[in-house]
Amino acid sequence: MFQFNFSLSWEDYYAFGKHCSRHDPATKQARLRSRIAYPILCLVIAALCPFVSPGSAIMSAAFIALALLWLLTYDARADRRIKKSMQKQTFDEGPITYCFEEKAFTRTSKSQTLTNTYADIARVDVGEQAVYLCESSPRSFMLPNRAFADEEEKGRFVSFVRGKINEGKEEREEA
């Protein structure tokens, strides 16, 4: 059906970390809470300053400035945290082969061979730099854009996998 041969780079793993932080439902929700909690606290303190100490306009302005600074720099700081955590990890290096067959797909690297059914995949994310096959566990499979001959092949592949995921879900519901 589909076969891809490629090697993953550190940049691929970093792009994956960034993609997950912005698109994984659980991570996205935690990121939103983190992004908003501190500015709200600063704005509440800024609003209370005049009641605590008359003439504390400078303090109120400082807390408002902190809230704005937090919001404006949040993405850059989050990306630095992702990069730092990714640098501490070891990654599967060397050639990787994916074979997508009718009922299952196989990922082969120098260290292991994994076979999964399409029912194991919760969703397919098409990112800026890769296609991610996301399981319900924290594990995902990534195929960088360079693995595809062109955008048309990438589109056919994504349609194929999404179709197989739906078939797998229907089979589970019937069982």
JOURJO-V331708 format. One line per field, one symbol per residue. ss: DSSP state (2 for helix, 1 for strand, 0 for the rest). psi: psi as a letter, one per 40 degrees, with the letter a starting at -180 (. if undefined). burial: 1 if it has 9 or more other C-alpha atoms within 8 Angstrom, else 0. A space follows every 50 residues. Layout:
ss: ???
psi: ???
burial: ???
//
This chain:
ss: 01111110022222222222222022222222222222222222222222 22000022222222222222222222222222222220000000111111 00011111000011111222111111000111111000011111222000 2222222222222222222222220
psi: chhhhiiiiddddddddddddedhdddddddddddddddddddddddddd ddhiffddddddddddddddddeddddddddddddddeiiihiaihhhhh adeiihhhaddihhhiiddehdihhhadeihhhhidieiihihidedidi dddddddddddddddddddddddd.
burial: 00011001000111111111110100110010001101110110110011 00000100111111011101100100001001100100000000111111 00011111100000001110111100000111111000000101101100 0011001100110111111000000
//
